[in-house]
Amino acid sequence: MNGAESLVRTLVAGGVDVCFANPGTSEMHFVAALDRVEGMRCVLGLFEGVVTGAADGYFRMKGSPASTLLHLGPGLANGLANLHNAKKANSGIVNIVGQHAVYHIGFNAPLTSDIEGLARPMSAWVRTSPDAKSVARDGAAAIAAAKSSPPQIATLILPADTAWNEADGIAQVPAESQRSSYSSQAVDNAAKVLRGGAQTLLLLTGNALTEQGLALAAQISGKTGCKVMGQTYNPRMARGKGRFSIDRIPYVIEQALPILKDFKHIVLVEANDPVAFFAYPNKPSLLKPEGCEVHRMTSGGENSVAALEALASALGAKPSDAKPQALVELAKPTGALTHASIAQAIAMAIPENAIVVDESITTGRGFFPPTAAAAPHDWLQNMGGSIGFSTPVATGAAVACPDRKVICMVGDGSAMYTLQSLWTQAREGLNVTTIVFANRIYQILRGEFDGVGAGEPGQRALDMLKIDRPTLDFVALAKGMGVQGRAVTTADELVAALAEAMPEKGPRLIEVRM
């Protein structure tokens, strides 16, 4: 058994049985080992950003890490943007990155680079295996790091000779660390704040946004009168009819400030202190009002559902305390494509137990109220702000949950970053419907140009913001990668396209020409 085979066998024995891959020369012995070892599903991505983003989506839905296979420093560098997003989402991933043979590194061949230096900003655990007999043990340590609490990104660098030289065998993965519970003192403090009667915000993210966590938050809100909201962006949120529907803190500062201005206390449940996404001239970075006290009840990795149960118990909150919700009534839209008609069409189309991956940016900011009345589903968002997150995450989510429909919503500019995901979806027969909102402009940047006070854009500035020359044809692009697509220009056509796509298995694309 060589080092590569010992690593593959260790990964499979450790519960890491999916590998999203884009290999090169230095990884060929690992690729050969995949042929010899049963139990590892290999999914090829045509760009490393697809590979790393898919691993993020897989973890968000499966709750256990996949592995990636990347080619030396440049391959890892191509995948860093979506590893950034995965890190912000607390997704566990085991990266396997090839390296030159140990004896070859000193010759400074063209692909030689500081792989550890590239890996560290996005990885909590980084190691280069020194020899073949260390590979399995290092792989087991990487799995343990990825499965830790909170989950982490682990990057194992595999020199080519450590992959082809003889190894001892597989290594046992250390027992998973116990999930941290929560601080009873922090729960008592939150209960004291909520009993005080001052206007209080319960701000949630992470596991607090599961169906169970939201149900407990609804009881606490009904009992105490506190407001419950989610962060602007969240890794995964349970939504839909029958579930407690909450708003998120708006992205736009001018919208967020009036919503938060009257709160005297904010209780954080895994969430971060509310801050603006960017700095703007003469606008605050902190969105909470002056004098508002912030109290942390749980951090990432702690058991927020158990903490919410304890908080509800301390307050005497019961299921009967949850207040009835007023949801937007769903009606079949007709006529022109507007943000409102698009939202209604999507809300009506979401099938039960669907997974919605949202990178719709400006078009999708108004989608939340109508989709709260849709069939029960999970909603995934971009945690790190690095563009090109949605199509890879949708790919990984579909691998993790093959029995669930995945709906990917993305702007045309964002879609072009990782459109290669469609090829992987076609090859794997993944159940993903991608909706591209084609407004022919980086609309988010047009708004940001105004937001930072940069003045009125001239022609050269507009050329940096518009993507209309030449016009992108997403239906043709999808067809070239094996995905059936159609374009729509009215709400009626969108309703029909969604009705056609939802029951179908395999990938589909709908271009919404706005």
Secondary structure as UniProt FT lines:
FT   HELIX           3..13
FT   TURN            14..15
FT   STRAND          18..22
FT   HELIX           25..27
FT   HELIX           28..36
FT   TURN            38..39
FT   STRAND          41..44
FT   HELIX           48..62
FT   STRAND          66..70
FT   HELIX           72..88
FT   TURN            89..90
FT   STRAND          93..99
FT   HELIX           102..107
FT   TURN            110..111
FT   HELIX           115..119
FT   HELIX           120..122
FT   STRAND          125..128
FT   HELIX           132..146
FT   STRAND          153..159
FT   HELIX           160..164
FT   HELIX           184..195
FT   STRAND          200..204
FT   HELIX           206..209
FT   HELIX           211..224
FT   STRAND          227..230
FT   STRAND          237..239
FT   TURN            241..242
FT   STRAND          247..248
FT   HELIX           253..260
FT   TURN            261..262
FT   STRAND          265..270
FT   TURN            281..282
FT   TURN            290..291
FT   STRAND          293..298
FT   TURN            300..301
FT   HELIX           304..315
FT   HELIX           319..321
FT   HELIX           339..349
FT   TURN            352..353
FT   STRAND          354..359
FT   TURN            361..362
FT   HELIX           363..366
FT   HELIX           368..371
FT   TURN            372..373
FT   STRAND          377..381
FT   HELIX           390..400
FT   TURN            402..403
FT   STRAND          406..411
FT   HELIX           412..415
FT   TURN            416..417
FT   TURN            419..420
FT   HELIX           421..428
FT   STRAND          432..438
FT   HELIX           443..451
FT   TURN            452..453
FT   HELIX           459..465
FT   TURN            469..470
FT   HELIX           474..480
FT   TURN            481..482
FT   STRAND          484..488
FT   HELIX           491..501
FT   TURN            502..503
FT   STRAND          508..513
//
